[in-house]
Amino acid sequence: PEDAAEILGEAHIIAGEVLKGDQRGRTIGFPTANLSLDGLLVPAFGVYAVTADAPGHAGIKGVANIGMRPTFDKPKPNFEVHLFDFDEDIYGQTLSVRLLRFIRAEEKFDGIDSLKAQIAKDAASARALLSDE
């Protein structure tokens, strides 16, 4: 993302309507906003440190995943964003997400517990990377 931002003159942005997903994230402590990737040039699959703008809110820090969610064998790419310290219903609203730092490549986990532990690590990494944003 850093190279893309340098070339583009700004961070790569994925924007769209927040859609209902499987709502699995909220059951493991990491609720996510899901955006469609249909028709978009999809960046590398993996985890990113991001900031997002929602109606009435700018620069919300978070962590995002782009990929196939191999732990759950999903059939098409997905984009899901966990926004730190944000607890509002934004279904149907437009969310603009800036990809700022790549944290790690997508991987498959052997269960929910290992996935949850890795998401916690990814969120901590994203918070650290975004601490001076």
N, C-alpha and C positions, 0 to 999 in steps of 0.2 A: 503493500500500500504506500510505503514511503516513496518508492520510485514512481509509482503512478501519480502521486500528488505532485511530485517535482515536474513531471512531464505535463500534467494537466493544469498545473498552477493552483490546484485545490485538491482536497481529498476526494476519492471516488465515492459517489453517493448512490445508494439504492433507496428508492422511495416508492411508497405505495400504500394501499389500504391495508389496515391491520385486519387479518383474517382469523377466524377460529381455527385452531389446530387441534391436535389430539388432547390438549390440556393436560398433558403428562407432567410438564415442567412445574406447574403449581403444586402437584402432589409430592414433589421431591424438594420443594423449597426454592425453586428457580423458575417462576412464571415467565413466559416469553410472549413477545409480540411476533406474530408470523406474517411475513410478506411474501407475495408471489414472486417467483423469478422468471415467470413465463415471458418470453420475448426479450429478455435481457442478456447481455454479455455477462456470463457468470464468472466471478473471480475464482481463484484457487480454492478448492474445498479445504475447510479448516476453521479455526477459531481466531477471532479478531477482537482487539480492543477498539471500541467505537464510541462516538457521541451521536446523539439523536435529537431531532426536533419534533415535538408533538404540538398540537394546538395548545397555545398558552404556555409552552415550555420550550426552552432552547438549551442546547448543550448538555443534555442528560447523558451522563456517562454510563457505559455498559459493556457487555461482552456479547458477541454474536457468533453463531455457527452457520456456516454455509456448507451444505453437503447432502448426502444421501441417508444420513442417520443409520449407519450400518448395524448398530446394536439392535435396531427395530426393523431392519430389512424393508425400508421404505422404497417405493418404485421410482420416485423422481426427486430431483434436488429441492431442498428446502432452505429457507432463510429465516432464522429465528433469533430474536434479540432479547436478552435479559437486561432490563434497565435498573441500575442501582438506585436504591432508595426512592423508588417510584411505585405507587400503588393506585393507579387510576384506571378506570375502564376506558380503553381507547379503541375498542372494536369498531370497525367501520370508519375510523378516522385515518388521515394520512400521516404517516411517519416517514421522516427523512433520516437515513442513517449514514454517517460518514465512517468509512473503514480507515482507521488510523494506523494500527499496528497489527501485524500477523503474529499470533502467539504460537500456534502449532498446527500440524496437518491433522486431518480427520482420521479417526481410528475407531475400530470396533472394540467394545468392552464386553466382558463376559457376564455382565449383569447390572442391575440398577445400582447396587451399592458402589461398584467400582466406577460407574459413570458419574454418580453423584459426587464421589470424592474428587474425580478429575474436574468436574464443573466447578467445584469449590476452589480448586487450585487455579483453574483458568480465570475465575472471577478475581481472585487475589492478584494474579499476574496483571490482569487488565487494570485493576485499581492502581497498582503500582506504576504501570506504564502511563496512565492518564493523570497521575497525581499533579503534574505541572501543566495540564491542559486548561 
